[in-house]
Amino acid sequence: MNVEPVLHIHPDAEILASAVARRLIARLALAQNQHGEASVVLTGGSLGINTLRAMATDASRTEVDWQRVDFWWGDERFVAKDSPDRNELQARQALLDSLDIDEDRVHAFGSTDDFGSPHEAAEAYAQELRRAAGRDADDGGDGLPLPRFDVLLLGVGPDGHIASLFPDMAGIRELDRAAIGVEDSPKPPPQRVSLTLPVINSAEEVWLVVAGEDKACATGLALAGANDVQVPAAGARGRQETLWLVDQAAAARLPDALLATAETY
């Protein structure tokens, strides 16, 4: 069952990144205590990468056995493997390269070095999800064989997009595939690969991490219950918990009634 969002408001983007880093470390440690292993779906963007940088320097990171963590991505830019635009490369530089990880548990989307189109890369990622589901099967509630995702991180664009699911485009309407290729992203680069909304919503916990005044309108619309085709962020729901972790600037257009229910730091 997917649950209603819970709102946490932090003073600014830097404090938010540090708070999310500590929360994620604690959640992964809890998952390992419960299941023997943990999994996280990472996001890109400046705030997503700053969160990983904060994890790399947080003393509590030793609470997690990083050899027993699976790393996935919500989306990826379909560019060369060594392109600085790749979310994977940025995540490695910010965090993964500083950890003792099991490379077999790093599930990166394919690049232009590996595939001729983002659609081929998407199908390969869907196959990787199916293979991983063999040891930890889950149907995602929609007949898609998926591994367990303990936490799935999402950024939110000023237009309300999540991963590479953009307003009023085909991707946000996709229900039958686990991953899709995108040819005409309104945000460069135009070619991308993304998880679909049913896969996002299969996660135990979905955390939407948002900072900046330019995200305030999208945050307000999503939390007000906008149509998810028009505001994709409105459709993101974790099975057990949905957290909106935002800074004061991103919360600037929220109604007083919603602010009154928020945890404020």
The 8 nearest C-alpha neighbors of each residue, nearest first, counted from 0:
[[1, 238, 2, 239, 237, 140, 236, 201],
 [2, 0, 238, 237, 236, 239, 3, 240],
 [3, 1, 240, 239, 238, 0, 241, 236],
 [2, 4, 241, 5, 1, 236, 240, 237],
 [5, 3, 241, 242, 6, 2, 243, 240],
 [4, 6, 242, 243, 241, 3, 7, 261],
 [5, 7, 243, 261, 242, 244, 262, 4],
 [8, 6, 262, 244, 261, 263, 243, 245],
 [9, 7, 263, 245, 246, 247, 262, 244],
 [10, 8, 246, 264, 15, 11, 247, 245],
 [11, 9, 247, 246, 14, 264, 8, 12],
 [12, 10, 246, 14, 13, 9, 15, 247],
 [11, 13, 15, 14, 210, 246, 16, 10],
 [14, 12, 16, 15, 11, 17, 49, 10],
 [13, 15, 17, 16, 12, 11, 18, 10],
 [14, 16, 12, 18, 13, 17, 9, 11],
 [17, 15, 50, 19, 13, 18, 14, 20],
 [18, 16, 20, 14, 53, 15, 19, 50],
 [19, 17, 15, 21, 20, 16, 14, 22],
 [18, 20, 22, 16, 21, 17, 23, 15],
 [21, 19, 54, 17, 23, 18, 50, 22],
 [22, 20, 24, 18, 23, 19, 25, 17],
 [21, 23, 19, 25, 20, 24, 26, 18],
 [24, 22, 26, 20, 25, 21, 19, 27],
 [23, 25, 21, 27, 26, 22, 60, 28],
 [24, 26, 28, 22, 23, 27, 29, 21],
 [25, 27, 23, 29, 28, 24, 22, 30],
 [28, 26, 30, 24, 29, 25, 37, 23],
 [27, 29, 63, 25, 31, 26, 30, 62],
 [30, 28, 26, 32, 27, 31, 25, 33],
 [31, 29, 27, 33, 37, 32, 28, 34],
 [32, 30, 36, 35, 34, 28, 37, 33],
 [31, 33, 29, 30, 35, 34, 28, 36],
 [32, 34, 30, 31, 35, 29, 36, 28],
 [35, 33, 31, 36, 30, 32, 37, 29],
 [36, 34, 31, 32, 33, 37, 30, 67],
 [35, 37, 31, 67, 34, 68, 30, 38],
 [38, 36, 68, 30, 31, 27, 69, 67],
 [39, 37, 69, 148, 68, 149, 70, 150],
 [38, 40, 150, 70, 151, 148, 149, 71],
 [41, 39, 71, 151, 72, 152, 70, 73],
 [42, 40, 72, 152, 71, 73, 39, 151],
 [41, 43, 47, 153, 152, 73, 72, 154],
 [44, 42, 47, 86, 48, 45, 41, 154],
 [45, 43, 47, 46, 48, 42, 154, 86],
 [44, 46, 48, 47, 49, 43, 50, 154],
 [45, 47, 49, 48, 44, 50, 16, 12],
 [48, 46, 43, 50, 44, 49, 45, 42],
 [47, 49, 51, 50, 45, 46, 43, 44],
 [50, 48, 52, 46, 51, 47, 45, 16],
 [49, 51, 16, 53, 47, 48, 52, 20],
 [52, 50, 54, 48, 53, 49, 94, 93],
 [51, 53, 93, 49, 55, 54, 50, 94],
 [52, 54, 50, 51, 55, 56, 17, 20],
 [55, 53, 51, 20, 57, 52, 56, 50],
 [54, 56, 52, 94, 53, 57, 51, 97],
 [55, 57, 53, 54, 58, 52, 60, 59],
 [58, 56, 54, 59, 55, 60, 53, 21],
 [57, 59, 60, 56, 61, 54, 55, 62],
 [58, 60, 61, 57, 62, 24, 21, 25],
 [61, 59, 62, 58, 57, 63, 24, 54],
 [60, 62, 59, 63, 58, 64, 65, 57],
 [63, 61, 60, 59, 28, 64, 24, 25],
 [64, 62, 28, 61, 65, 60, 27, 24],
 [65, 63, 66, 67, 62, 68, 61, 28],
 [64, 66, 67, 68, 100, 63, 99, 98],
 [65, 67, 100, 101, 64, 68, 99, 104],
 [68, 66, 36, 65, 64, 37, 69, 101],
 [67, 69, 37, 65, 38, 66, 36, 70],
 [70, 68, 38, 104, 105, 37, 39, 71],
 [69, 71, 105, 39, 106, 40, 38, 104],
 [72, 70, 40, 106, 41, 39, 107, 105],
 [73, 71, 41, 40, 74, 42, 107, 70],
 [72, 74, 194, 162, 42, 193, 40, 41],
 [75, 73, 193, 162, 72, 192, 163, 194],
 [74, 76, 192, 191, 86, 77, 85, 193],
 [75, 77, 191, 85, 78, 190, 192, 188],
 [78, 76, 191, 190, 110, 117, 75, 111],
 [77, 79, 111, 110, 76, 82, 80, 85],
 [78, 80, 111, 82, 110, 81, 112, 77],
 [79, 81, 110, 82, 112, 78, 111, 85],
 [82, 80, 79, 83, 88, 85, 78, 84],
 [81, 83, 79, 84, 80, 85, 78, 88],
 [82, 84, 85, 81, 88, 89, 86, 80],
 [85, 83, 82, 86, 76, 78, 89, 88],
 [86, 84, 87, 88, 83, 76, 82, 75],
 [87, 85, 89, 43, 88, 75, 90, 84],
 [86, 88, 90, 85, 89, 91, 107, 75],
 [89, 87, 91, 85, 90, 86, 92, 83],
 [88, 90, 86, 92, 91, 87, 93, 85],
 [91, 89, 93, 87, 88, 92, 94, 86],
 [90, 92, 95, 96, 88, 94, 89, 93],
 [91, 93, 89, 90, 94, 96, 88, 95],
 [92, 94, 52, 90, 91, 51, 89, 48],
 [95, 93, 55, 91, 51, 97, 96, 92],
 [94, 96, 91, 98, 97, 90, 93, 92],
 [95, 97, 91, 98, 94, 92, 93, 99],
 [96, 98, 95, 94, 55, 99, 93, 92],
 [99, 97, 95, 96, 100, 94, 65, 55],
 [98, 100, 65, 66, 97, 101, 96, 95],
 [101, 99, 66, 65, 98, 102, 95, 68],
 [100, 102, 66, 103, 104, 99, 105, 67],
 [103, 101, 105, 104, 100, 106, 66, 69],
 [102, 104, 101, 105, 106, 69, 100, 70],
 [103, 105, 69, 102, 101, 106, 70, 68],
 [106, 104, 70, 102, 103, 69, 107, 71],
 [107, 105, 71, 70, 104, 108, 72, 69],
 [108, 106, 105, 71, 109, 87, 72, 70],
 [107, 109, 124, 75, 110, 120, 106, 72],
 [110, 108, 120, 113, 107, 114, 111, 124],
 [109, 111, 112, 113, 80, 79, 77, 78],
 [110, 112, 79, 114, 78, 113, 77, 115],
 [113, 111, 110, 79, 114, 80, 109, 78],
 [112, 114, 110, 111, 109, 115, 120, 80],
 [115, 113, 111, 116, 120, 112, 119, 110],
 [114, 116, 111, 119, 113, 117, 112, 120],
 [117, 115, 118, 119, 114, 120, 111, 180],
 [116, 118, 180, 120, 119, 192, 121, 191],
 [117, 119, 180, 121, 116, 120, 179, 122],
 [120, 118, 122, 121, 116, 117, 114, 123],
 [119, 121, 117, 123, 109, 118, 122, 114],
 [122, 120, 118, 179, 178, 124, 119, 123],
 [121, 123, 125, 119, 124, 120, 126, 118],
 [122, 124, 126, 120, 121, 125, 119, 127],
 [125, 123, 127, 121, 126, 122, 108, 128],
 [124, 126, 122, 128, 127, 123, 177, 178],
 [125, 127, 129, 123, 124, 128, 130, 122],
 [128, 126, 124, 130, 125, 129, 131, 123],
 [127, 129, 125, 131, 126, 130, 145, 132],
 [130, 128, 126, 132, 127, 131, 144, 145],
 [131, 129, 127, 133, 132, 128, 126, 134],
 [130, 132, 128, 133, 129, 146, 134, 127],
 [133, 131, 146, 136, 145, 135, 129, 134],
 [134, 132, 131, 130, 136, 135, 129, 146],
 [133, 135, 132, 131, 136, 146, 130, 129],
 [136, 134, 132, 146, 133, 147, 137, 131],
 [135, 137, 132, 146, 133, 145, 134, 144],
 [138, 136, 145, 144, 139, 146, 132, 147],
 [137, 139, 144, 143, 142, 140, 145, 141],
 [140, 138, 201, 141, 137, 143, 145, 198],
 [139, 141, 138, 142, 201, 143, 197, 137],
 [142, 140, 139, 143, 138, 197, 174, 175],
 [141, 143, 138, 140, 144, 139, 175, 137],
 [142, 144, 138, 141, 139, 145, 177, 140],
 [145, 143, 138, 137, 129, 132, 136, 142],
 [144, 146, 132, 137, 128, 138, 129, 136],
 [145, 147, 132, 135, 136, 131, 137, 148],
 [148, 146, 149, 135, 145, 137, 202, 38],
 [147, 149, 202, 38, 150, 39, 203, 146],
 [148, 150, 203, 38, 39, 202, 204, 147],
 [151, 149, 204, 39, 148, 205, 203, 202],
 [150, 152, 40, 205, 39, 202, 206, 204],
 [153, 151, 206, 41, 42, 40, 207, 205],
 [154, 152, 207, 42, 208, 206, 161, 155],
 [153, 155, 208, 207, 209, 161, 42, 156],
 [154, 156, 161, 160, 159, 209, 153, 232],
 [155, 157, 159, 160, 158, 214, 154, 161],
 [156, 158, 214, 159, 213, 217, 155, 216],
 [159, 157, 156, 160, 217, 230, 166, 165],
 [160, 158, 230, 217, 156, 157, 232, 155],
 [159, 161, 165, 156, 231, 155, 164, 158],
 [160, 162, 155, 164, 232, 163, 154, 231],
 [161, 163, 74, 73, 164, 193, 153, 160],
 [164, 162, 193, 161, 74, 165, 160, 191],
 [165, 163, 171, 170, 161, 162, 160, 231],
 [164, 166, 160, 168, 163, 167, 171, 231],
 [167, 165, 229, 168, 228, 230, 231, 160],
 [166, 168, 228, 229, 165, 169, 171, 172],
 [169, 167, 166, 170, 165, 171, 172, 164],
 [168, 170, 172, 171, 173, 167, 165, 164],
 [171, 169, 173, 172, 164, 168, 195, 179],
 [170, 172, 164, 173, 169, 228, 168, 165],
 [171, 173, 170, 169, 174, 228, 168, 196],
 [174, 172, 170, 171, 175, 195, 169, 176],
 [175, 173, 176, 197, 172, 195, 196, 141],
 [174, 176, 173, 177, 143, 141, 142, 197],
 [177, 175, 178, 174, 173, 195, 179, 143],
 [176, 178, 125, 195, 194, 198, 175, 143],
 [179, 177, 194, 121, 193, 195, 176, 125],
 [180, 178, 121, 193, 192, 118, 194, 181],
 [179, 181, 118, 117, 192, 121, 191, 193],
 [180, 182, 191, 190, 192, 183, 184, 179],
 [183, 181, 190, 189, 184, 180, 191, 117],
 [184, 182, 189, 181, 185, 190, 191, 186],
 [183, 185, 189, 186, 182, 181, 190, 187],
 [186, 184, 183, 187, 189, 165, 188, 182],
 [185, 187, 184, 188, 189, 183, 163, 165],
 [188, 186, 189, 185, 184, 190, 76, 183],
 [187, 189, 190, 186, 76, 184, 191, 77],
 [190, 188, 184, 187, 183, 182, 186, 191],
 [191, 189, 182, 77, 181, 188, 183, 184],
 [192, 190, 76, 77, 181, 75, 180, 117],
 [191, 193, 180, 75, 74, 179, 117, 121],
 [194, 192, 74, 163, 179, 178, 73, 162],
 [193, 195, 178, 73, 177, 74, 198, 179],
 [196, 194, 198, 178, 177, 197, 193, 199],
 [195, 197, 199, 198, 200, 171, 194, 235],
 [198, 196, 200, 199, 195, 174, 201, 139],
 [199, 197, 201, 200, 196, 195, 177, 139],
 [200, 198, 196, 197, 201, 202, 195, 194],
 [199, 201, 197, 236, 237, 198, 202, 235],
 [200, 202, 139, 198, 199, 197, 238, 203],
 [203, 201, 148, 204, 200, 237, 199, 149],
 [202, 204, 238, 149, 239, 237, 148, 150],
 [203, 205, 237, 240, 150, 202, 239, 241],
 [204, 206, 237, 151, 241, 150, 236, 152],
 [207, 205, 242, 152, 243, 241, 208, 153],
 [208, 206, 153, 243, 154, 244, 152, 242],
 [207, 209, 244, 154, 245, 206, 153, 243],
 [208, 210, 245, 154, 155, 207, 244, 249],
 [211, 209, 246, 249, 245, 12, 248, 214],
 [212, 210, 249, 248, 213, 214, 215, 209],
 [211, 213, 248, 249, 215, 214, 210, 251],
 [212, 214, 211, 215, 157, 216, 249, 248],
 [215, 213, 157, 212, 249, 217, 211, 216],
 [216, 214, 249, 218, 212, 217, 213, 252],
 [215, 217, 219, 218, 214, 220, 252, 213],
 [218, 216, 159, 220, 219, 214, 215, 157],
 [219, 217, 215, 221, 216, 220, 214, 222],
 [218, 220, 253, 216, 222, 217, 221, 252],
 [221, 219, 223, 217, 225, 218, 222, 216],
 [222, 220, 233, 218, 225, 224, 223, 219],
 [221, 223, 224, 219, 220, 218, 233, 225],
 [222, 224, 220, 221, 225, 219, 233, 218],
 [225, 223, 222, 221, 233, 220, 226, 227],
 [226, 224, 221, 220, 223, 233, 227, 230],
 [225, 227, 229, 228, 230, 224, 233, 231],
 [228, 226, 231, 230, 234, 233, 229, 225],
 [227, 229, 167, 226, 231, 166, 230, 171],
 [228, 230, 166, 227, 167, 226, 231, 225],
 [231, 229, 227, 159, 232, 228, 233, 166],
 [232, 230, 227, 160, 233, 228, 234, 159],
 [231, 233, 234, 159, 230, 235, 161, 221],
 [232, 234, 221, 227, 231, 230, 235, 225],
 [233, 235, 227, 232, 231, 236, 196, 226],
 [236, 234, 232, 233, 200, 199, 237, 196],
 [237, 235, 200, 241, 1, 205, 234, 2],
 [238, 236, 204, 205, 241, 240, 200, 203],
 [239, 237, 1, 203, 0, 240, 202, 204],
 [238, 240, 203, 237, 204, 2, 1, 0],
 [241, 239, 204, 237, 2, 238, 242, 205],
 [240, 242, 4, 205, 237, 236, 204, 206],
 [243, 241, 206, 5, 4, 244, 6, 207],
 [242, 244, 6, 207, 206, 5, 245, 7],
 [245, 243, 208, 7, 242, 207, 8, 6],
 [246, 244, 209, 8, 210, 208, 249, 243],
 [245, 247, 9, 11, 210, 8, 10, 249],
 [246, 248, 250, 10, 249, 9, 8, 11],
 [247, 249, 212, 211, 251, 250, 246, 210],
 [248, 250, 215, 211, 212, 210, 214, 246],
 [251, 249, 247, 248, 253, 252, 215, 246],
 [250, 252, 248, 249, 253, 215, 247, 212],
 [253, 251, 250, 215, 219, 216, 254, 249],
 [252, 254, 219, 250, 251, 258, 257, 255],
 [255, 253, 256, 257, 258, 252, 219, 251],
 [256, 254, 258, 257, 259, 253, 260, 252],
 [257, 255, 259, 254, 258, 260, 253, 261],
 [256, 258, 259, 260, 255, 254, 253, 261],
 [259, 257, 255, 261, 260, 256, 254, 253],
 [258, 260, 256, 257, 261, 255, 262, 254],
 [261, 259, 258, 257, 262, 256, 6, 5],
 [262, 260, 6, 258, 7, 259, 263, 257],
 [261, 263, 7, 8, 6, 264, 260, 5],
 [264, 262, 8, 7, 261, 9, 10, 6],
 [263, 9, 8, 262, 10, 7, 14, 246]]
